[in-house]
């Protein structure tokens, strides 16, 4: 009797930790993204339709830059249960939406953010680069998988321009001084 009670409490504790972890993950992901809307691409009789989702993210290391992404989302029963592997189709557009200020130094090719595209092995990445000679931030959206990644990608860039009378703050970027007008 005592052993059964310990097993039930142990399983309950593990279940509570898993649920808490999922809630924290969903909260963190939803906190950063702004879903603008979606369009249906294929009707599914059971479960949600296949869609293209449009989202925007503010770059966490650079104020004044917004990243817009369109990406596919698989519907149907697997999509509803979160078991579907979404395709690698994604597109990115980046715009200056305020005064640019680099808050934290970054390495070229570093991910601005990532997102799971399947239950286990596939992720969508948005990686950022600094092109000092052209005073531009360049972003590429791509997906990877443990065995076979996808060459499908999309690229967008934004030139670090003044916002009104406020010059961009690029002081943390290597080569920024050489790229700034004298």
VORO-75519 format. One record per residue: residue in one letter; x, y, z of N, C-alpha, C, O in turn. Coordinates in Angstrom, 2 decimals, m for minus. Layout:
<pts>
   residuo       n_x       n_y       n_z      ca_x      ca_y      ca_z       c_x       c_y       c_z       o_x       o_y       o_z
         A         X         Y         Z         X         Y         Z         X         Y         Z         X         Y         Z
...
</pts>
This chain:
<pts>
   residuo       n_x       n_y       n_z      ca_x      ca_y      ca_z       c_x       c_y       c_z       o_x       o_y       o_z
         X      0.82     m1.20      0.00      0.00      0.00      0.00      0.87      1.27      0.00      0.60      2.21     m0.74
         X      1.89      1.27      0.83      2.77      2.43      0.92      3.56      2.62     m0.37      3.77      3.75     m0.80
         X      3.99      1.53     m0.97      4.76      1.59     m2.22      3.90      2.21     m3.34      4.40      3.04     m4.10
         X      2.65      1.82     m3.46      1.74      2.36     m4.47      1.53      3.85     m4.30      1.44      4.59     m5.28
         X      1.45      4.30     m3.05      1.27      5.72     m2.76      2.49      6.52     m3.23      2.35      7.61     m3.78
         X      3.69      5.97     m3.00      4.93      6.64     m3.41      5.01      6.73     m4.93      5.42      7.76     m5.47
         X      4.61      5.66     m5.64      4.64      5.65     m7.10      3.68      6.69     m7.65      4.03      7.42     m8.58
         X      2.47      6.76     m7.10      1.48      7.75     m7.56      1.98      9.17     m7.36      1.86     10.00     m8.25
         X      2.56      9.45     m6.19      3.07     10.79     m5.93      4.26     11.10     m6.84      4.41     12.23     m7.33
         X      5.10     10.11     m7.06      6.26     10.29     m7.95      5.83     10.60     m9.37      6.37     11.50    m10.01
         X      4.85      9.84     m9.89      4.33     10.10    m11.24      3.64     11.46    m11.32      3.78     12.18    m12.31
         X      2.91     11.80    m10.28      2.25     13.11    m10.24      3.26     14.25    m10.25      3.06     15.26    m10.92
         X      4.35     14.07     m9.50      5.39     15.08     m9.45      6.06     15.25    m10.82      6.27     16.37    m11.28
         X      6.38     14.13    m11.47      6.99     14.18    m12.80      6.05     14.85    m13.79      6.48     15.69    m14.59
         X      4.77     14.49    m13.76      3.79     15.10    m14.66      3.70     16.60    m14.42      3.61     17.37    m15.38
         X      3.71     17.02    m13.17      3.64     18.45    m12.86      4.86     19.20    m13.39      4.73     20.31    m13.91
         X      6.04     18.60    m13.26      7.27     19.23    m13.78      7.20     19.37    m15.30      7.56     20.41    m15.84
         X      6.74     18.32    m15.99      6.62     18.35    m17.45      5.65     19.44    m17.88      5.95     20.22    m18.78
         X      4.50     19.51    m17.24      3.49     20.54    m17.58      4.05     21.93    m17.31      3.87     22.83    m18.13
         X      4.73     22.12    m16.19      5.32     23.42    m15.87      6.37     23.81    m16.92      6.42     24.96    m17.35
         X      7.20     22.85    m17.33      8.20     23.12    m18.36      7.57     23.51    m19.67      8.03     24.45    m20.32
         X      6.51     22.82    m20.08      5.82     23.17    m21.33      5.20     24.56    m21.24      5.27     25.33    m22.20
         X      4.59     24.87    m20.12      3.98     26.20    m19.95      5.03     27.30    m20.02      4.80     28.33    m20.66
         X      6.18     27.09    m19.38      7.25     28.09    m19.44      7.78     28.24    m20.86      8.05     29.36    m21.30
         X      7.94     27.12    m21.58      8.41     27.18    m22.97      7.42     27.94    m23.83      7.82     28.84    m24.58
         X      6.14     27.61    m23.74      5.13     28.30    m24.54      5.06     29.77    m24.19      4.87     30.61    m25.07
         X      5.22     30.10    m22.90      5.18     31.50    m22.49      6.35     32.27    m23.09      6.17     33.38    m23.60
         X      7.56     31.70    m23.03      8.74     32.38    m23.57      8.63     32.57    m25.07      8.97     33.64    m25.57
         X      8.17     31.55    m25.80      8.04     31.65    m27.26      6.98     32.69    m27.61      7.21     33.54    m28.47
         X      5.83     32.63    m26.96      4.74     33.54    m27.32      5.05     34.97    m26.89      4.49     35.91    m27.45
         X      5.94     35.13    m25.90      6.29     36.47    m25.44      7.06     37.24    m26.51      6.90     38.46    m26.64
         X      7.91     36.53    m27.27      8.76     37.18    m28.26      8.08     37.39    m29.60      8.41     38.34    m30.31
         X      7.13     36.54    m29.96      6.55     36.62    m31.30      5.22     37.34    m31.29      4.49     37.35    m30.30
         X      4.93     37.93    m32.42      3.67     38.61    m32.63      3.05     38.02    m33.89      3.52     38.27    m35.00
         X      1.99     37.22    m33.72      1.35     36.60    m34.87      0.46     37.65    m35.53     m0.49     38.16    m34.92
         X      0.77     37.97    m36.79      0.01     38.98    m37.52     m1.23     38.39    m38.17     m2.24     39.08    m38.34
         X     m1.14     37.12    m38.55     m2.28     36.46    m39.18     m1.83     35.25    m39.96     m0.68     34.83    m39.89
         X     m2.78     34.68    m40.71     m2.47     33.49    m41.49     m3.41     33.41    m42.69     m4.46     34.06    m42.72
         X     m3.01     32.61    m43.66     m3.86     32.29    m44.80     m3.88     30.77    m44.95     m2.85     30.12    m44.76
         X     m5.03     30.23    m45.28     m5.16     28.79    m45.47     m4.67     28.41    m46.86     m4.99     29.07    m47.84
         X     m3.91     27.33    m46.92     m3.41     26.85    m48.21     m4.06     25.55    m48.64     m4.06     25.22    m49.82
         X     m4.61     24.81    m47.69     m5.27     23.55    m48.03     m6.30     23.21    m46.96     m6.00     23.22    m45.77
         X     m7.52     22.91    m47.40     m8.60     22.53    m46.49     m8.36     21.12    m45.97     m8.01     20.22    m46.73
         X     m8.55     20.93    m44.68     m8.48     19.60    m44.07     m9.83     19.33    m43.41    m10.32     20.14    m42.63
         X    m10.43     18.19    m43.74    m11.73     17.83    m43.19    m11.65     17.62    m41.69    m12.54     18.05    m40.95
         X    m10.58     16.97    m41.24    m10.41     16.74    m39.81     m9.15     17.48    m39.37     m8.07     17.29    m39.93
         X     m9.29     18.32    m38.37     m8.17     19.10    m37.86     m8.06     20.43    m38.57     m8.82     20.73    m39.49
         X     m7.10     21.25    m38.14     m6.92     22.57    m38.76     m6.41     22.45    m40.20     m5.82     21.44    m40.58
         X     m6.65     23.48    m40.99     m6.16     23.54    m42.37     m4.65     23.76    m42.37     m4.08     24.23    m41.39
         X     m4.00     23.41    m43.50     m2.61     23.80    m43.71     m2.61     25.32    m43.87     m3.54     25.88    m44.47
         X     m1.58     26.01    m43.35     m1.56     27.47    m43.35     m0.18     28.02    m43.66      0.83     27.32    m43.60
         X     m0.19     29.29    m43.97      1.02     30.11    m43.95      0.80     31.11    m42.82     m0.17     31.87    m42.83
         X      1.69     31.10    m41.85      1.60     31.98    m40.68      2.54     33.17    m40.90      3.68     33.00    m41.34
         X      2.06     34.36    m40.59      2.88     35.58    m40.67      3.13     36.07    m39.25      2.19     36.30    m38.49
         X      4.42     36.22    m38.89      4.81     36.66    m37.55      5.84     37.78    m37.64      6.51     37.96    m38.65
         X      5.94     38.52    m36.54      7.02     39.51    m36.44      7.72     39.32    m35.10      7.10     38.94    m34.10
         X      9.02     39.58    m35.10      9.85     39.51    m33.91     10.70     40.76    m33.86     11.17     41.24    m34.89
         X     10.91     41.29    m32.68     11.90     42.34    m32.49     13.22     41.64    m32.20     13.28     40.73    m31.38
         X     14.28     42.05    m32.88     15.58     41.43    m32.65     15.97     41.66    m31.18     15.97     42.79    m30.71
         X     16.30     40.58    m30.45     16.60     40.75    m29.03     17.91     41.49    m28.74     18.09     41.97    m27.62
         X     18.81     41.58    m29.71     20.09     42.24    m29.47     20.22     43.60    m30.16     21.20     44.31    m29.95
         X     19.22     43.96    m30.99     19.30     45.22    m31.72     17.95     45.92    m31.65     16.96     45.45    m32.22
         X     17.91     47.05    m30.96     16.68     47.86    m30.95     16.48     48.46    m32.33     17.45     48.79    m33.02
         X     15.22     48.62    m32.74     14.90     49.30    m33.98     14.84     48.41    m35.20     14.64     48.91    m36.31
         X     15.02     47.11    m35.03     14.94     46.18    m36.15     13.85     45.16    m35.86     13.83     44.53    m34.81
         X     12.93     45.01    m36.81     11.86     44.02    m36.72     12.02     43.02    m37.84     12.25     43.39    m39.00
         X     11.90     41.74    m37.49     12.03     40.64    m38.44     10.64     40.07    m38.70      9.93     39.69    m37.76
         X     10.25     40.02    m39.96      8.94     39.48    m40.35      9.18     38.13    m41.03     10.05     38.02    m41.90
         X      8.42     37.12    m40.63      8.60     35.78    m41.18      7.26     35.25    m41.66      6.24     35.41    m40.99
         X      7.28     34.61    m42.82      6.13     33.80    m43.24      6.64     32.36    m43.28      7.73     32.10    m43.78
         X      5.84     31.44    m42.74      6.25     30.05    m42.66      5.05     29.14    m42.78      3.93     29.52    m42.44
         X      5.30     27.94    m43.26      4.22     26.97    m43.43      3.90     26.32    m42.09      4.77     26.18    m41.23
         X      2.64     25.93    m41.94      2.23     25.18    m40.75      1.31     24.06    m41.21      0.28     24.29    m41.84
         X      1.70     22.84    m40.88      0.94     21.66    m41.28     m0.29     21.51    m40.41     m0.23     21.65    m39.18
         X     m1.42     21.23    m41.04     m2.66     21.03    m40.31     m3.00     19.56    m40.18     m2.11     18.72    m40.01
         X     m4.29     19.27    m40.25     m4.75     17.90    m40.13     m4.64     17.39    m38.71     m4.42     18.16    m37.77
         X     m4.81     16.11    m38.55     m4.78     15.50    m37.22     m3.39     15.61    m36.61     m3.25     15.98    m35.44
         X     m2.34     15.29    m37.40     m0.98     15.38    m36.88     m0.63     16.81    m36.47      0.00     17.02    m35.43
         X     m1.06     17.78    m37.28     m0.80     19.18    m36.94     m1.50     19.59    m35.67     m0.93     20.32    m34.85
         X     m2.74     19.14    m35.49     m3.51     19.48    m34.30     m2.87     18.90    m33.04     m2.92     19.51    m31.97
         X     m2.27     17.72    m33.17     m1.65     17.06    m32.02     m0.20     17.50    m31.80      0.43     17.10    m30.82
         X      0.34     18.32    m32.72      1.72     18.76    m32.61      2.72     17.71    m33.03      3.89     17.77    m32.63
         X      2.29     16.74    m33.84      3.17     15.65    m34.26      3.65     15.80    m35.70      4.50     15.03    m36.15
         X      3.14     16.78    m36.42      3.50     16.95    m37.84      4.86     17.64    m37.95      5.25     18.43    m37.10
         X      5.56     17.31    m39.03      6.80     18.02    m39.35      6.47     19.07    m40.39      6.09     18.74    m41.51
         X      6.62     20.33    m40.01      6.34     21.41    m40.95      7.41     21.44    m42.02      8.56     21.06    m41.78
         X      7.04     21.91    m43.21      7.99     21.96    m44.32      9.04     23.04    m44.06      8.91     23.83    m43.13
         X     10.05     23.08    m44.89     11.13     24.05    m44.75     10.82     25.37    m45.42     11.69     26.25    m45.49
         X      9.62     25.54    m45.93      9.24     26.77    m46.63      9.11     27.92    m45.63      8.27     27.87    m44.73
         X      9.94     28.94    m45.80      9.87     30.12    m44.95     10.49     31.29    m45.71     11.34     31.11    m46.58
         X     10.05     32.48    m45.37     10.57     33.69    m46.00     10.78     34.74    m44.91     10.06     34.74    m43.91
         X     11.75     35.62    m45.11     12.05     36.64    m44.11     12.14     38.01    m44.78     12.63     38.14    m45.90
         X     11.67     39.02    m44.07     11.84     40.43    m44.47     12.20     41.20    m43.21     11.58     41.01    m42.16
         X     13.18     42.06    m43.30     13.65     42.81    m42.14     13.51     44.29    m42.43     13.84     44.76    m43.52
         X     13.03     45.03    m41.44     12.85     46.48    m41.61     13.34     47.23    m40.38     13.30     46.72    m39.26
         X     13.80     48.45    m40.61     14.11     49.35    m39.51     12.80     49.97    m39.06     12.10     50.60    m39.85
         X     12.46     49.79    m37.78     11.18     50.28    m37.26     11.38     51.27    m36.11     10.44     51.57    m35.37
         X     12.60     51.76    m35.96     12.90     52.73    m34.92     14.39     53.02    m34.95     15.11     52.53    m35.82
         X     14.85     53.83    m33.99     16.29     54.12    m33.93     17.06     52.83    m33.66     16.72     52.08    m32.75
         X     18.11     52.59    m34.43     18.90     51.36    m34.27     19.92     51.57    m33.17     20.66     52.56    m33.14
         X     19.94     50.58    m32.25     20.94     50.57    m31.18     21.31     49.12    m30.91     20.47     48.32    m30.51
         X     22.58     48.79    m31.14     23.05     47.44    m30.85     23.23     47.35    m29.34     24.06     48.05    m28.76
         X     22.44     46.48    m28.71     22.44     46.33    m27.26     23.48     45.33    m26.77     23.98     45.42    m25.65
         X     23.81     44.37    m27.65     24.74     43.32    m27.27     25.50     42.86    m28.51     24.91     42.64    m29.56
         X     26.80     42.74    m28.36     27.63     42.29    m29.48     27.24     40.87    m29.86     26.84     40.07    m29.02
         X     27.36     40.55    m31.16     27.04     39.21    m31.64     28.04     38.79    m32.70     28.72     39.63    m33.30
         X     28.14     37.49    m32.92     29.00     36.94    m33.95     28.20     36.75    m35.23     27.00     36.46    m35.17
         X     28.85     36.92    m36.38     28.18     36.66    m37.66     27.71     35.21    m37.70     28.45     34.29    m37.35
         X     26.48     35.03    m38.14     25.89     33.70    m38.22     25.17     33.26    m36.97     24.58     32.18    m36.93
         X     25.21     34.09    m35.94     24.52     33.76    m34.69     23.00     33.81    m34.90     22.51     34.67    m35.64
         X     22.28     32.91    m34.26     20.82     32.90    m34.38     20.21     34.05    m33.58     20.51     34.24    m32.41
         X     19.33     34.79    m34.25     18.53     35.78    m33.54     17.43     35.05    m32.76     17.07     35.47    m31.66
         X     16.91     33.98    m33.33     15.98     33.08    m32.65     15.80     31.81    m33.45     16.12     31.75    m34.64
         X     15.29     30.78    m32.77     15.01     29.49    m33.41     13.64     29.03    m32.96     13.07     29.53    m31.99
         X     13.12     28.06    m33.69     11.81     27.51    m33.37     11.75     26.06    m33.82     12.30     25.72    m34.87
         X     11.11     25.20    m33.04     10.95     23.80    m33.43      9.98     23.69    m34.60      8.95     24.36    m34.62
         X     10.32     22.83    m35.57      9.45     22.59    m36.72      8.94     21.16    m36.76      8.14     20.81    m37.62
         X      9.40     20.33    m35.82      8.89     18.96    m35.67      9.06     18.58    m34.21      9.68     19.31    m33.44
         X      8.52     17.44    m33.85      8.57     17.00    m32.46     10.00     16.83    m31.99     10.32     17.17    m30.85
         X     10.89     16.30    m32.84     12.22     15.96    m32.37     13.38     16.68    m33.03     14.20     17.28    m32.32
         X     13.49     16.66    m34.35     14.78     16.94    m34.96     14.87     18.14    m35.87     15.97     18.44    m36.33
         X     13.82     18.85    m36.15     13.88     19.93    m37.13     13.66     21.27    m36.44     12.78     21.41    m35.59
         X     14.49     22.26    m36.83     14.37     23.61    m36.26     14.45     24.65    m37.37     15.15     24.47    m38.36
         X     13.72     25.74    m37.19     13.80     26.90    m38.06     14.72     27.90    m37.37     14.58     28.16    m36.18
         X     15.65     28.47    m38.14     16.60     29.44    m37.60     16.47     30.76    m38.34     16.20     30.78    m39.54
         X     16.65     31.85    m37.63     16.86     33.15    m38.25     18.21     33.61    m37.73     18.36     33.93    m36.55
         X     19.20     33.64    m38.63     20.57     34.01    m38.25     20.88     35.41    m38.76     20.42     35.82    m39.82
         X     21.67     36.14    m37.97     21.99     37.52    m38.33     23.48     37.67    m38.61     24.31     36.96    m38.06
         X     23.79     38.63    m39.49     25.16     38.95    m39.87     25.30     40.47    m39.89     24.33     41.18    m40.13
         X     26.50     40.95    m39.65     26.83     42.37    m39.76     27.76     42.54    m40.95     28.84     41.95    m40.99
         X     27.34     43.35    m41.91     28.14     43.65    m43.10     28.67     45.07    m42.90     28.03     46.04    m43.29
         X     29.87     45.18    m42.28     30.43     46.49    m41.93     30.65     47.41    m43.12     30.30     48.59    m43.03
         X     31.21     46.93    m44.25     31.44     47.84    m45.37     30.16     48.49    m45.91     30.19     49.61    m46.42
         X     29.04     47.79    m45.79     27.77     48.33    m46.30     26.85     48.82    m45.18     25.71     49.20    m45.42
         X     27.38     48.79    m43.93     26.63     49.27    m42.77     25.23     48.64    m42.73     24.22     49.33    m42.56
         X     25.20     47.31    m42.90     23.92     46.60    m43.03     23.86     45.39    m42.12     24.86     44.71    m41.88
         X     22.67     45.13    m41.62     22.36     43.90    m40.90     21.66     42.97    m41.89     20.69     43.36    m42.54
         X     22.17     41.74    m42.00     21.63     40.78    m42.95     21.08     39.59    m42.16     21.74     39.09    m41.25
         X     19.89     39.15    m42.53     19.23     38.02    m41.85     18.91     36.95    m42.88     18.50     37.25    m44.00
         X     19.10     35.68    m42.48     18.73     34.55    m43.33     17.87     33.61    m42.50     18.16     33.34    m41.34
         X     16.79     33.12    m43.11     15.93     32.12    m42.47     16.22     30.78    m43.13     16.30     30.70    m44.36
         X     16.39     29.72    m42.33     16.74     28.40    m42.84     16.31     27.35    m41.83     16.02     27.67    m40.67
         X     16.27     26.10    m42.26     15.93     25.00    m41.36     17.03     23.97    m41.35     17.78     23.83    m42.32
         X     17.13     23.25    m40.24     18.08     22.15    m40.16     17.37     20.91    m39.63     16.28     20.97    m39.07
         X     18.04     19.82    m39.81     17.58     18.53    m39.32     18.82     17.71    m39.04     19.86     17.95    m39.66
         X     18.76     16.75    m38.16     19.94     15.98    m37.79     20.57     15.30    m39.01     21.79     15.36    m39.18
         X     19.77     14.66    m39.84     20.32     13.91    m40.98     20.37     14.77    m42.24     21.45     14.98    m42.79
         X     19.23     15.26    m42.69     19.16     16.02    m43.94     18.60     17.41    m43.68     17.41     17.56    m43.40
         X     19.44     18.41    m43.78     18.97     19.78    m43.68     18.39     20.20    m45.01     18.38     19.42    m45.97
         X     17.90     21.41    m45.09     17.30     21.90    m46.33     18.10     23.10    m46.84     18.47     23.97    m46.05
         X     18.36     23.14    m48.15     19.03     24.32    m48.70     18.08     25.49    m48.91     18.51     26.58    m49.27
         X     16.78     25.26    m48.70     15.82     26.37    m48.89     16.11     27.45    m47.86     16.26     27.18    m46.67
         X     16.18     28.68    m48.34     16.45     29.79    m47.44     15.89     31.07    m48.05     15.50     31.11    m49.22
         X     15.86     32.08    m47.23     15.44     33.40    m47.68     16.30     34.41    m46.94     16.68     34.18    m45.79
         X     16.61     35.52    m47.59     17.53     36.50    m47.02     16.94     37.90    m47.13     16.21     38.21    m48.08
         X     17.26     38.74    m46.15     16.82     40.13    m46.17     17.86     40.96    m45.42     18.56     40.45    m44.55
         X     17.95     42.22    m45.77     18.93     43.10    m45.12     18.30     44.46    m44.84     17.35     44.88    m45.50
         X     18.86     45.13    m43.84     18.44     46.50    m43.53     19.72     47.32    m43.30     20.62     46.91    m42.56
         X     19.77     48.46    m43.94     20.90     49.38    m43.78     20.67     50.18    m42.51     19.56     50.67    m42.27
         X     21.71     50.32    m41.69     21.62     51.08    m40.44     21.62     52.57    m40.78     22.68     53.18    m40.94
         X     20.44     53.14    m40.88     20.26     54.55    m41.24     19.81     55.35    m40.02     19.29     54.78    m39.05
         X     20.00     56.66    m40.05     19.44     57.48    m38.97     17.92     57.37    m38.93     17.28     57.18    m39.96
         X     17.37     57.50    m37.74     15.92     57.51    m37.55     15.56     58.93    m37.12     15.77     59.31    m35.97
         X     15.03     59.69    m38.06     14.83     61.12    m37.78     16.19     61.77    m37.65     16.98     61.74    m38.58
         X     16.45     62.35    m36.49     17.75     62.99    m36.25     18.68     62.09    m35.42     19.81     62.48    m35.13
         X     18.21     60.90    m35.06     19.00     60.02    m34.21     19.84     59.05    m35.05     19.30     58.24    m35.79
         X     21.16     59.16    m34.91     22.08     58.28    m35.65     22.04     56.89    m35.03     21.80     56.75    m33.83
         X     22.29     55.86    m35.83     22.33     54.51    m35.27     23.51     54.34    m34.32     24.59     54.87    m34.58
         X     23.31     53.61    m33.23     24.37     53.32    m32.26     24.95     51.96    m32.60     24.38     50.92    m32.25
         X     26.09     51.96    m33.28     26.76     50.74    m33.72     28.08     50.55    m32.98     28.95     49.82    m33.45
         X     28.22     51.19    m31.84     29.50     51.22    m31.14     30.00     49.84    m30.71     31.20     49.67    m30.51
         X     29.12     48.86    m30.57     29.55     47.52    m30.15     30.01     46.63    m31.30     30.53     45.54    m31.07
         X     29.81     47.09    m32.52     30.14     46.25    m33.69     31.57     46.51    m34.16     31.99     47.66    m34.30
         X     32.32     45.42    m34.41     33.65     45.55    m34.99     33.53     46.10    m36.39     32.65     45.68    m37.14
         X     34.36     47.00    m36.76     34.32     47.56    m38.10     33.23     48.61    m38.26     33.07     49.16    m39.35
         X     32.49     48.91    m37.21     31.40     49.88    m37.33     31.95     51.28    m37.63     31.37     52.02    m38.42
         X     33.07     51.63    m36.99     33.63     52.96    m37.20     34.04     53.17    m38.66     33.85     54.25    m39.22
         X     34.60     52.14    m39.26     35.03     52.26    m40.66     33.83     52.42    m41.59     33.94     53.01    m42.66
         X     32.68     51.91    m41.18     31.50     51.97    m42.04     30.71     53.25    m41.85     29.89     53.60    m42.71
         X     30.93     53.95    m40.76     30.17     55.17    m40.51     30.71     56.32    m41.34     31.91     56.41    m41.57
         X     29.83     57.20    m41.80     30.29     58.35    m42.58     31.10     59.29    m41.70     30.80     59.46    m40.52
         X     32.12     59.88    m42.26     33.02     60.79    m41.52     32.50     62.20    m41.52     33.12     63.09    m40.95
</pts>
